[in-house]
Structures are given as C-alpha cells and as structure tokens.
C-alpha cells in the first residue's frame, strides 16, 4: 500500500506512523511509588481504632457480668454442711460463753457500765449465749461447741461427738444490689445440683429485709433426711449475715427452735 507524507510501519506499536510524529517517550523507571495509607491497627479487625474500642467495651461488660454472677454463686457455696474430711483429733471450741454484765475478774475494781445496745440477751434453757471469734454472739443449745472440722466457711456449732445437727453463721459479702431472697434462690438452685434428694420446701421474705429458705436432702449424718433452714438477716449497721440450722428431718421442730433462738439472740460485735 502506498503511503504519503513519509508514513512508515512501526513494528513495535504495530501501526502506521508519520515520519514527522515524535516517537513516544520511553517508559520511566522505576515506576512511581503507590500512595501511602495509615498503617492498619495491630490486632486485625475492620474499621480502625474506633471499631476496635467498640468491641472492647462490651467484652469487659460481659466479663464483669460473669464475674458478678459467679461471685453470687461462689459466695453461697459456703452454705454447705459437707461430710467431714477426717475426724478431728479432739473437739475444739473457740466460742466461749458470754459473761453477764458486771461480772469477771475486774468487776470489783471497776464500776459497772451500762450494757451497749448490742449486748447479748439472756436466753432460757436449753440454750446458752456464746461469743464467737468471728465477731458476734449467738445462742446455741447448751453443751454445743465450736467445730473446726468443717468444709464450709464461717462458724459451725455442734454437740461434741454428734454430727447429726449443726448451726452455721457467716458474713454475706455479696453486693447489696443482690437481694436476700435472690441470694437464697441462687443457693437453692446450686444445692439442687449438688445434694441428692434435694427438695426446696419454702423460700419466703421475712421482716427486716431478711429472707428464709427451708429445704431437705438425703444425708447420712442426719440418719436419712436432713432439714435445713437458712436465714439472711440484716444487722443495724447494714451488714448482712447468714444463719443456718440443720438436723434430722424427723426432728424439724427442734431445727426450727434452734434457728429461732439463734436469730433472736444474734448480736454482731
């Protein structure tokens, strides 16, 4: 084919070009650097640092909820009168009878002082008031002693050599936002998983922002069935305490009497 104007075929571009057309500029090397972007936050996740924070907060809140819920359950695991790990070498009583006001070795040399409002009241037989190292005084059946051969927390009282019945007292450390009946409801649910033959008899509020749980379960120490009554009581200073009385289910009247005497005489120190 005839071409005019000095046209010629360029084998590199595979096209006809005019002689007076300047050749294309050679490519520049090295190629330009890609545009720079802010580095991605460490740890992955889309959406930048703001997105990462939005995940951390719900995670912490969820963990906090688990911890609080776990606290409530773990705290009430102390409401357990487990079988003893091993027999005690000898009965040990750290609870001592509370001395009446105006008596003792210094009574003759010092004037009598009025009893404080928290002074332990006198109780009729068959009970006696003891002052416990845990920071309270309480009435227990006469002859009962502080037992150290226990798996639970707090203070336990039993008749020496007889594990069929008991009294247990301890501080409630869960937040006040968890109500007394809610704590006992959690305790009842847990006991239902761990106690053979567990049966909740009642769960009712009592005067003074207190609450009471009555239940039974199979127990060899109590010769078949054990009845237990747990009462959470609120002290004048706002602290909460749990008092538990337990014994053979066939002797439920005595279990109730033991708890009533403990509740009515209980005085934090």
Rosetta silent file (secondary structure, phi, psi, omega in degrees, C-alpha in Angstrom):
SEQUENCE: XXXXXXXXXXXXXXXXXXXXXXXXXXXXXXXXXXXXXXXXXXXXXXXXXXXXXXXXXXXXXXXXXXXXXXXXXXXXXXXXXXXXXXXXXXXXXXXXXXXXXXXXXXXXXXXXXXXXXXXXXXXXXXXXXXXXXXXXXXXXXXXXXXXXXXXXXXXXXXXXXXXXXXXXXXXXXXXXXXXXXXXXXXXXXXXXXXXXXXXXXXXXXXXXXXXXXXXXXXXXXXXXXXXXXXXXXXXXXXXXXXXXXXXXXXXXXXXXXXXXXXXXXXXXX
SCORE:     score description
SCORE:     0.000 S_00000001
   1 L     0.000  136.435  179.854    0.000    0.000    0.000 S_00000001
   2 L   -81.200  137.903  177.892    1.274    3.393   -0.926 S_00000001
   3 L  -125.895  150.398 -179.380    1.607    5.863    1.873 S_00000001
   4 L  -117.779  166.757  176.009    2.215    9.575    1.748 S_00000001
   5 L    69.818   22.084  176.105    3.738   12.136    3.981 S_00000001
   6 L    73.937   29.474  178.775    6.549    9.816    4.989 S_00000001
   7 L   -72.766  146.748  177.435    4.395    7.280    6.739 S_00000001
   8 E  -145.766  156.754 -178.734    6.101    4.136    7.877 S_00000001
   9 E   -87.198  126.018  178.956    5.134    0.937    9.682 S_00000001
  10 E   -99.964  110.320 -177.033    6.302    0.698   13.286 S_00000001
  11 L   -67.454  -22.272 -179.461    6.706   -2.944   14.223 S_00000001
  12 L   -74.712  -45.633  179.470    6.786   -2.112   17.940 S_00000001
  13 L   -87.561   -8.514  179.845    3.472   -0.287   18.077 S_00000001
  14 L    57.139   44.049  176.207    2.069   -2.372   15.223 S_00000001
  15 E  -154.449  163.518  176.166    0.671    0.685   13.458 S_00000001
  16 E   -79.067  138.674  178.626    1.456    3.208   10.715 S_00000001
  17 E  -131.988  150.434  177.653    3.131    6.368   11.921 S_00000001
  18 L   -83.310  147.450 -176.380    4.024    9.616   10.238 S_00000001
  19 L   -64.759  -32.447 -177.834    7.591   10.480    9.895 S_00000001
  20 L   -86.117   -0.254  178.441    7.087   13.906   11.438 S_00000001
  21 L   -80.595  125.679 -178.370    5.243   12.467   14.529 S_00000001
  22 L   -65.290  140.478  179.794    7.582   12.439   17.504 S_00000001
  23 L   -65.491  150.845 -179.188    8.173    8.971   18.903 S_00000001
  24 L   -63.597  145.405 -179.875    6.508    8.194   22.180 S_00000001
  25 L   -65.252  144.763  179.088    8.649    8.853   25.253 S_00000001
  26 L   -66.734  151.299  179.696   10.321    5.825   26.745 S_00000001
  27 L   -64.412  144.913 -179.446    8.764    4.479   29.943 S_00000001
  28 L   -88.687  139.993  177.517   10.177    5.860   33.175 S_00000001
  29 L  -129.055  144.691   -4.452   11.800    3.529   35.685 S_00000001
  30 L   -75.841  163.196  179.673   11.335    2.775   38.482 S_00000001
  31 L   -62.635  152.988 -179.968    7.504    3.093   38.495 S_00000001
  32 L   -59.112  147.052 -179.772    6.049    5.688   40.861 S_00000001
  33 L   -69.504  145.456  178.758    5.529    4.534   44.446 S_00000001
  34 L   -65.990  154.035  179.781    1.944    3.634   45.439 S_00000001
  35 L   -59.569  144.215 -179.338    0.085    6.168   47.542 S_00000001
  36 L   -86.050  144.600  178.660    0.768    5.868   51.270 S_00000001
  37 L  -127.918  156.437  176.776   -2.036    4.979   53.701 S_00000001
  38 L   -61.174  140.576 -179.432   -2.189    4.991   57.510 S_00000001
  39 L   -64.020  145.308  178.788   -0.978    1.642   58.874 S_00000001
  40 L   -68.892  142.894  179.741   -3.708   -0.770   59.894 S_00000001
  41 L   -63.095  144.256  178.618   -4.119   -1.132   63.659 S_00000001
  42 L   -66.788  145.550  177.182   -2.424   -4.155   65.164 S_00000001
  43 L   102.000   -2.688  175.474   -4.737   -6.984   66.103 S_00000001
  44 L    76.229 -171.482 -179.516   -6.872   -7.011   62.953 S_00000001
  45 L    92.732  141.806 -178.386  -10.484   -6.025   62.705 S_00000001
  46 L   -94.350  151.958  172.548  -12.056   -3.619   60.225 S_00000001
  47 L   102.451    2.233  173.820  -12.973   -0.057   60.828 S_00000001
  48 H    80.349 -173.044 -175.049   -9.805    1.318   62.513 S_00000001
  49 H   -59.954  -36.454 -179.161   -9.158    2.082   66.175 S_00000001
  50 H   -61.003  -40.255  178.863  -12.686    3.289   66.847 S_00000001
  51 H   -64.480  -38.219 -179.153  -14.082   -0.037   65.766 S_00000001
  52 H   -64.204  -41.787  178.658  -11.607   -1.858   67.973 S_00000001
  53 H   -63.826  -35.711 -177.410  -12.700    0.105   71.072 S_00000001
  54 H   -65.950  -20.139  175.658  -16.329   -0.605   70.333 S_00000001
  55 H   -86.730  -32.924 -176.493  -15.595   -4.331   70.779 S_00000001
  56 H   -66.267  -41.073 -175.484  -13.535   -3.984   73.909 S_00000001
  57 H   -62.538  -51.243  178.385  -16.205   -2.262   75.974 S_00000001
  58 H   -61.216  -32.876  179.774  -18.947   -4.894   75.523 S_00000001
  59 H   -64.235  -43.363  178.936  -16.379   -7.609   76.178 S_00000001
  60 H   -65.111  -39.653  178.837  -15.385   -6.034   79.504 S_00000001
  61 H   -63.306  -42.791  179.821  -19.022   -5.555   80.448 S_00000001
  62 H   -63.779  -42.285  178.049  -19.767   -9.193   79.638 S_00000001
  63 H   -63.099  -39.478  178.368  -16.797  -10.374   81.656 S_00000001
  64 H   -61.555  -40.540  178.975  -17.911   -8.190   84.553 S_00000001
  65 H   -63.205  -40.285  179.060  -21.373   -9.734   84.443 S_00000001
  66 H   -63.784  -42.560 -178.896  -19.878  -13.200   84.528 S_00000001
  67 H   -64.022  -44.749 -179.571  -17.669  -12.296   87.490 S_00000001
  68 H   -63.170  -45.132  178.706  -20.551  -10.767   89.449 S_00000001
  69 H   -62.269  -40.930  178.298  -22.795  -13.728   88.717 S_00000001
  70 H   -63.347  -36.367  178.560  -20.002  -16.107   89.628 S_00000001
  71 H   -61.466  -45.054 -177.733  -19.451  -14.227   92.874 S_00000001
  72 H   -60.414  -43.304 -178.924  -23.054  -14.644   93.882 S_00000001
  73 H   -70.855  -46.612 -176.363  -22.959  -18.376   93.266 S_00000001
  74 H   -62.357  -39.215 -179.260  -19.484  -18.934   94.719 S_00000001
  75 H   -60.795  -35.148 -176.438  -20.315  -16.977   97.841 S_00000001
  76 H   -89.640    2.059  171.262  -23.291  -19.182   98.601 S_00000001
  77 H   -70.667  -14.868  177.438  -21.354  -22.393   98.157 S_00000001
  78 H   -71.118  -14.567  176.522  -20.321  -21.862  101.769 S_00000001
  79 L   -77.840   65.932 -176.324  -23.838  -22.881  102.734 S_00000001
  80 L  -141.900  121.545  174.076  -22.716  -26.481  102.791 S_00000001
  81 L  -101.719   73.901 -175.645  -22.552  -28.832  105.715 S_00000001
  82 L   -67.780  163.140  171.023  -20.371  -31.351  103.885 S_00000001
  83 L   -63.408  145.347 -177.146  -19.317  -34.679  105.286 S_00000001
  84 L   -65.532  146.278  176.801  -16.092  -34.193  107.286 S_00000001
  85 L   -67.945  -44.634  179.413  -12.796  -34.740  105.504 S_00000001
  86 L  -156.313  148.885 -179.902  -11.314  -36.541  108.521 S_00000001
  87 L   -61.872  140.667  178.764  -12.298  -36.853  112.164 S_00000001
  88 L   -69.339  150.433 -179.658  -10.952  -34.090  114.365 S_00000001
  89 L   -63.893  -38.794  178.375   -8.293  -35.061  116.872 S_00000001
  90 L  -160.070  147.186  178.109  -10.385  -33.608  119.692 S_00000001
  91 L   -57.164  134.280  179.982  -13.410  -31.343  119.927 S_00000001
  92 L  -124.273  127.183 -177.931  -12.291  -27.719  119.813 S_00000001
  93 L  -119.534  109.790  175.807  -14.496  -24.872  120.993 S_00000001
  94 L   -94.309  -14.075  174.692  -13.428  -21.335  120.195 S_00000001
  95 L   -81.136  130.863 -177.405  -16.829  -19.934  121.079 S_00000001
  96 E  -118.290  146.608  178.833  -16.944  -19.058  124.759 S_00000001
  97 E   -57.633  137.972  178.974  -19.977  -18.313  126.935 S_00000001
  98 L   -76.276  128.289 -179.090  -20.646  -14.588  127.125 S_00000001
  99 L   -74.496  138.185  176.609  -20.096  -13.260  130.633 S_00000001
 100 L   -61.762  154.567  179.489  -23.040  -11.343  132.149 S_00000001
 101 L   -63.074  136.184  177.656  -22.588   -7.617  132.544 S_00000001
 102 L    85.901   11.344  178.091  -20.836   -6.605  135.786 S_00000001
 103 L  -121.017  170.586  179.894  -19.032   -9.933  136.318 S_00000001
 104 L   114.240  174.767 -174.892  -15.470  -11.111  135.754 S_00000001
 105 L   -65.363  -25.568 -177.342  -12.126  -10.523  137.466 S_00000001
 106 L   -98.409    6.205 -174.375  -12.263   -6.725  137.104 S_00000001
 107 L   -67.042  -36.885 -176.104  -15.854   -6.299  138.230 S_00000001
 108 L   -72.931  -28.406 -175.431  -14.973   -5.474  141.852 S_00000001
 109 L   -95.130   -9.211 -179.119  -12.363   -2.836  140.967 S_00000001
 110 L  -127.529  142.039  179.829  -14.272   -1.036  138.206 S_00000001
 111 L   -67.027  149.128  179.405  -17.749    0.500  138.293 S_00000001
 112 L   -67.838  137.721  178.348  -20.432   -1.241  136.331 S_00000001
 113 L  -110.182  149.767 -179.793  -21.078    0.329  132.955 S_00000001
 114 L   -63.151  144.323 -179.413  -24.372    0.256  131.110 S_00000001
 115 L   -68.760  136.404  177.065  -24.691   -2.562  128.597 S_00000001
 116 L   -67.807  162.686 -178.528  -24.317   -1.468  124.963 S_00000001
 117 L   -59.557  -25.814 -177.261  -27.298   -1.900  122.632 S_00000001
 118 L   -90.282    8.156 -178.505  -25.610   -4.922  121.044 S_00000001
 119 L   -60.497  141.990 -178.212  -25.164   -6.778  124.331 S_00000001
 120 L   -69.621  133.815  179.359  -26.256  -10.398  124.102 S_00000001
 121 L   -78.069  161.098  173.650  -29.599  -11.033  125.811 S_00000001
 122 L   -76.681  145.506 -178.653  -30.129  -13.774  128.343 S_00000001
 123 L  -127.346  147.845 -179.632  -31.775  -16.866  126.917 S_00000001
 124 L   -78.875  161.496  173.334  -33.665  -19.630  128.692 S_00000001
 125 L   -59.411  151.312    9.207  -32.537  -23.259  128.750 S_00000001
 126 L   -95.500   37.081 -177.764  -31.709  -25.310  126.813 S_00000001
 127 E  -115.319  156.979  175.535  -29.708  -22.506  125.157 S_00000001
 128 E  -141.224  147.368 -178.077  -26.645  -20.535  126.144 S_00000001
 129 E   -91.212  129.247  177.041  -25.092  -17.429  124.589 S_00000001
 130 E  -118.010  150.131  175.607  -21.538  -17.736  123.259 S_00000001
 131 E  -102.948  119.071 -172.937  -19.214  -15.024  121.982 S_00000001
 132 E   -97.405  146.862  178.005  -17.625  -16.111  118.717 S_00000001
 133 L   -64.614  -15.800  179.430  -14.231  -15.076  117.338 S_00000001
 134 L   -74.645   -2.187  175.883  -15.997  -14.268  114.069 S_00000001
 135 L    99.589   36.301  178.783  -17.313  -11.037  115.585 S_00000001
 136 E  -160.804  165.491  169.573  -20.704  -11.890  117.031 S_00000001
 137 E  -122.604  150.365 -174.314  -22.520  -13.514  119.919 S_00000001
 138 E  -159.400  155.354  177.390  -25.334  -16.010  119.474 S_00000001
 139 E   -91.026  132.672  176.098  -27.371  -18.566  121.393 S_00000001
 140 E  -129.693  161.218  177.082  -26.671  -22.239  120.763 S_00000001
 141 E   -57.421  141.005 -179.076  -28.015  -25.344  122.506 S_00000001
 142 L   -56.646  133.799 -179.706  -26.311  -25.886  125.864 S_00000001
 143 L    93.405  -13.559  178.009  -23.248  -28.107  125.535 S_00000001
 144 E   -74.703  147.983 -178.656  -22.653  -27.328  121.851 S_00000001
 145 E  -129.986  159.956  176.232  -19.142  -26.250  120.924 S_00000001
 146 E   -64.763  127.980 -178.775  -17.423  -24.529  118.048 S_00000001
 147 E  -104.071  129.975  178.857  -16.487  -27.172  115.445 S_00000001
 148 L  -102.745   -3.407 -177.193  -13.332  -26.773  113.378 S_00000001
 149 L   -96.042   65.973 -176.022  -13.750  -29.951  111.331 S_00000001
 150 L  -134.628  153.757  175.223  -15.833  -28.410  108.555 S_00000001
 151 L   -91.873  -23.823 -176.480  -15.528  -27.777  104.826 S_00000001
 152 L   -80.707  177.941 -179.781  -17.744  -24.695  104.764 S_00000001
 153 L   -98.690  163.272  178.301  -16.945  -21.116  105.702 S_00000001
 154 L    91.467 -156.287 -177.070  -17.894  -19.211  108.823 S_00000001
 155 E  -111.631  133.374  178.708  -18.520  -20.612  112.301 S_00000001
 156 E  -116.638  142.561  174.966  -20.060  -24.024  112.986 S_00000001
 157 E  -129.078  133.532  178.640  -21.510  -25.287  116.263 S_00000001
 158 E  -143.739  165.085  169.965  -22.353  -28.905  117.042 S_00000001
 159 E   -77.699  127.853 -177.629  -22.801  -31.195  120.007 S_00000001
 160 L   -52.989  129.610  178.814  -19.382  -32.858  120.584 S_00000001
 161 L    80.333    3.003 -178.495  -19.308  -36.309  119.026 S_00000001
 162 E  -132.827  114.896 -178.800  -22.646  -35.827  117.244 S_00000001
 163 E  -105.306   16.985 -177.705  -22.775  -34.578  113.657 S_00000001
 164 E   -75.562  -22.455 -177.512  -26.494  -35.066  113.100 S_00000001
 165 E  -137.763  160.727 -178.311  -27.286  -31.366  113.721 S_00000001
 166 E  -161.953  164.724  168.641  -25.472  -28.051  113.382 S_00000001
 167 E  -130.384  132.930  179.867  -25.644  -24.258  113.405 S_00000001
 168 E  -127.866  137.191 -179.649  -23.622  -22.241  110.871 S_00000001
 169 E  -138.287  134.388  177.490  -23.102  -18.457  110.822 S_00000001
 170 E  -157.531  161.216  177.915  -21.114  -16.328  108.363 S_00000001
 171 E   -76.081  142.303  173.350  -20.954  -12.882  106.801 S_00000001
 172 E   -94.496  117.343 -175.193  -22.683  -12.271  103.469 S_00000001
 173 L  -105.518   -1.118  178.444  -20.194  -10.409  101.278 S_00000001
 174 L   -66.140  155.797 -179.108  -22.157  -10.226   98.027 S_00000001
 175 L   -58.823  148.394  178.931  -23.162   -6.712   96.844 S_00000001
 176 L   -63.380  -19.562  179.209  -26.269   -5.218   98.405 S_00000001
 177 L   -66.187  -20.284  175.178  -27.719   -4.928   94.900 S_00000001
 178 L   -91.047  111.785 -174.387  -28.299   -8.694   95.057 S_00000001
 179 L   -65.349  161.590 -177.448  -31.347   -9.086   97.292 S_00000001
 180 H   -63.267  -43.714  179.477  -31.524  -11.522  100.172 S_00000001
 181 H   -68.585  -32.274  177.345  -34.186  -13.693   98.546 S_00000001
 182 H   -66.777  -39.830  176.868  -32.262  -13.677   95.270 S_00000001
 183 H   -61.186  -43.577  179.203  -29.162  -14.951   97.083 S_00000001
 184 H   -68.886  -32.493  176.871  -31.153  -17.762   98.642 S_00000001
 185 H   -64.662  -42.521  177.172  -32.739  -18.582   95.283 S_00000001
 186 H   -63.507  -41.788  178.094  -29.254  -18.947   93.768 S_00000001
 187 H   -60.667  -43.270 -179.224  -28.214  -21.055   96.745 S_00000001
 188 H   -63.515  -41.334  178.848  -31.247  -23.303   96.323 S_00000001
 189 H   -62.776  -41.537 -179.977  -30.531  -23.836   92.625 S_00000001
 190 H   -67.924  -42.785  178.938  -26.933  -24.787   93.379 S_00000001
 191 H   -61.798  -34.494  178.331  -27.906  -27.110   96.225 S_00000001
 192 H   -62.911  -25.385  179.094  -30.361  -28.821   93.883 S_00000001
 193 H   -86.226  -23.396 -171.573  -27.441  -29.765   91.632 S_00000001
 194 H  -110.046  -17.179 -174.805  -25.158  -30.995   94.433 S_00000001
 195 L  -105.925  122.893  177.086  -27.443  -32.535   97.049 S_00000001
 196 L   -66.332  135.949  178.799  -29.022  -35.961   96.459 S_00000001
 197 L    68.814   23.525 -176.351  -32.754  -35.918   97.008 S_00000001
 198 L   -64.917  138.879  176.841  -32.807  -32.117   97.329 S_00000001
 199 E  -143.361  121.703  174.287  -36.237  -30.556   97.860 S_00000001
 200 E   -81.022  121.187 -179.045  -36.981  -26.882   98.385 S_00000001
 201 E   -86.651  -45.725  179.835  -39.729  -26.607  100.981 S_00000001
 202 E  -161.043  155.174  174.622  -40.184  -22.815  101.026 S_00000001
 203 E  -145.947  105.461 -171.493  -38.474  -19.552  100.135 S_00000001
 204 E  -139.216  146.047  173.027  -40.104  -16.501  101.688 S_00000001
 205 E   -70.293  151.998  177.797  -39.176  -12.952  102.757 S_00000001
 206 E  -127.637  165.365 -176.571  -39.155  -12.228  106.482 S_00000001
 207 L   -57.787  151.695  177.170  -39.371   -8.914  108.389 S_00000001
 208 L    78.399   33.968  179.581  -36.444   -6.510  108.269 S_00000001
 209 L    61.496   22.576  178.295  -35.386   -7.113  104.654 S_00000001
 210 E   -94.672  173.449  178.436  -34.493  -10.677  105.590 S_00000001
 211 E  -151.923  156.203 -175.525  -35.341  -13.874  103.767 S_00000001
 212 E  -138.572  136.238  177.139  -35.561  -17.557  104.675 S_00000001
 213 E  -119.444  129.626  175.590  -35.043  -20.800  102.751 S_00000001
 214 E  -116.720  130.636 -179.612  -36.230  -24.179  104.067 S_00000001
 215 E  -151.107  166.635  176.779  -35.063  -27.346  102.327 S_00000001
 216 E  -136.209  157.170  175.853  -34.361  -31.052  102.810 S_00000001
 217 E  -161.661  167.066  178.970  -31.975  -33.560  101.269 S_00000001
 218 E   -74.516  133.063 -176.989  -30.553  -37.044  101.824 S_00000001
 219 E  -154.718  125.727 -178.861  -27.792  -37.061  104.414 S_00000001
 220 L   -69.193  -35.338 -178.853  -26.087  -39.886  106.273 S_00000001
 221 L   -59.520  -37.144 -179.328  -25.075  -37.691  109.204 S_00000001
 222 L   -93.858   16.599  172.366  -28.737  -36.979  109.953 S_00000001
 223 L    64.384   42.675  175.278  -29.639  -40.652  109.523 S_00000001
 224 E   130.791  -85.112 -179.768  -31.555  -40.368  106.259 S_00000001
 225 E  -115.369  139.786  177.006  -33.086  -36.958  105.576 S_00000001
 226 E  -115.997  135.286  172.751  -31.752  -33.605  106.784 S_00000001
 227 E  -105.090  135.797  179.013  -33.817  -30.448  107.149 S_00000001
 228 E  -131.211  143.568  176.789  -32.042  -27.113  106.941 S_00000001
 229 E  -126.636  119.818  179.033  -33.291  -23.560  107.475 S_00000001
 230 E  -109.673  130.415  179.288  -31.208  -20.656  106.161 S_00000001
 231 E  -127.850  127.385  170.616  -31.988  -17.105  107.217 S_00000001
 232 E   -98.415  124.243 -179.404  -30.283  -13.945  105.948 S_00000001
 233 E  -120.606  148.363 -178.899  -30.614  -11.163  108.488 S_00000001
 234 E  -105.503  121.739 -179.488  -29.600   -7.510  108.216 S_00000001
 235 L   -75.242  163.493  178.863  -27.719   -6.042  111.187 S_00000001
 236 L   -56.911  -29.105  179.327  -28.335   -2.465  112.413 S_00000001
 237 L   -84.451    4.787  177.050  -25.123   -1.343  110.683 S_00000001
 238 L    92.795  -11.274  178.341  -26.408   -2.668  107.343 S_00000001
 239 L   -72.205  148.036 -179.341  -24.150   -5.716  107.183 S_00000001
 240 E  -108.307  139.825  179.250  -25.823   -8.963  106.210 S_00000001
 241 E  -127.649  149.657  175.025  -25.312  -12.276  107.962 S_00000001
 242 E  -111.252  132.066  176.912  -26.484  -15.793  107.155 S_00000001
 243 E  -122.328  132.663 -177.728  -27.628  -18.128  109.927 S_00000001
 244 E  -131.469  134.548  171.633  -28.337  -21.798  109.252 S_00000001
 245 E  -123.580  137.304 -178.433  -29.745  -24.522  111.475 S_00000001
 246 E  -143.679  154.627  178.819  -29.918  -28.138  110.320 S_00000001
 247 E  -177.959 -176.111  179.581  -30.766  -31.544  111.768 S_00000001
 248 E   -56.380  136.685 -178.795  -32.748  -34.707  111.135 S_00000001
 249 H   -61.726  -30.617  179.282  -35.880  -34.007  109.119 S_00000001
 250 H   -67.928  -15.757  179.567  -37.885  -36.080  111.587 S_00000001
 251 H  -114.931   44.074 -176.999  -36.917  -33.528  114.259 S_00000001
 252 H   -60.992  -29.307  179.318  -37.863  -30.443  112.272 S_00000001
 253 H   -63.316  -40.029  178.598  -39.402  -28.772  115.341 S_00000001
 254 H   -69.436  -37.405  177.411  -36.007  -28.697  117.066 S_00000001
 255 H   -59.700  -44.664  178.744  -34.322  -27.372  113.917 S_00000001
 256 H   -64.004  -42.503 -179.678  -36.815  -24.502  113.853 S_00000001
 257 H   -63.733  -39.233  178.930  -36.325  -23.799  117.568 S_00000001
 258 H   -64.574  -41.147  179.488  -32.538  -23.702  117.146 S_00000001
 259 H   -68.065  -42.449 -179.613  -32.759  -21.214  114.302 S_00000001
 260 H   -59.965  -44.504  178.961  -35.274  -19.025  116.152 S_00000001
 261 H   -63.095  -39.448 -179.852  -33.032  -18.880  119.225 S_00000001
 262 H   -66.566  -45.011 -177.651  -30.006  -18.037  117.048 S_00000001
 263 H   -65.218  -45.536 -175.812  -31.792  -15.291  115.103 S_00000001
 264 H   -70.418  -25.331 -177.948  -33.344  -13.635  118.165 S_00000001
 265 H  -100.552   -9.004 -172.870  -30.088  -13.643  120.134 S_00000001
 266 L   -64.438  127.677  179.546  -27.660  -12.838  117.314 S_00000001
 267 E  -137.458  111.921  172.999  -25.611   -9.700  118.005 S_00000001
 268 E   -66.819  145.488 -177.978  -22.699   -8.553  115.790 S_00000001
 269 L   -95.748    0.000    0.000  -19.814   -7.173  117.856 S_00000001
